[in-house]
Amino acid sequence: MQDAQAEEQIRDEFERVVSVVEEMTGLKSRWRGEVRVVQPQEQLFSHRQFTARKDWDCSFSIVATLTNDDARWRTIIHEALHSVSVGLNAQDYETYLGWEEATVEALQRLIRPSILARLGVSVEEALFVRVESTWRYEHYVIALRQIATEFPGVSGEEFFRTLLGVRLRDRKAYIFAWGRRAASDFEKFKRSYANASGHLSL
């Protein structure tokens, strides 16, 4: 697929996903409508390789090899969630990378089936599971999920959707205050929080 055709396709897909993400989260996307298809040799962002990314100018870049891969849907949803994430900026992302990536990725996995169903897209879940089993930030997701289990009566989707709407630099303190109010066993929560926070800050 030529880059121009690929960009048109991905722009349409990203726009459709962003629309649903905004509706589901109640948050406004900062995406400017721009999409770039980049070649594999260009896939470096903040000194890290990427397959897709939301750039700091709020455009969206995706590596050409992913544009015809069904796995792109999980990536598009992930980046669309970054585009609505409250308080996301370059400096805070570097400081709180674990908190941002865990929030976005955990929520992506929870709401992906609903989003794809609404878009009329059918992809075997096993494909996404294979990709996610080797995701570079999986340890962050595991750590934040550990904290989420300390909130009885709060679904995973509600937990991560709430965090997405909290300014990134404030999420760590917000969760602790939330745990003080809502955790069934605050002492147990504090232990889980301390352990998970250590992993999220690596």
FENKA-V372907 format. One record per run of one state. SS is the DSSP state (h for helix, s for strand, l for the rest). FROM is the first residue (numbers start at 1). LEN is the number of residues. If there is no record, write none. Layout:
ss	from	len
SS	FROM	LEN
SS	FROM	LEN
This chain:
ss	from	len
l	1	2
h	3	23
l	26	9
s	35	4
l	39	1
h	40	3
l	43	1
s	44	2
l	46	2
s	48	2
l	50	2
s	52	3
l	55	5
s	60	4
h	64	3
l	67	5
h	72	13
l	85	5
h	90	6
l	96	1
h	97	23
l	120	5
h	125	8
l	133	5
h	138	11
l	149	7
h	156	9
l	165	3
h	168	15
l	183	3
h	186	15
l	201	2
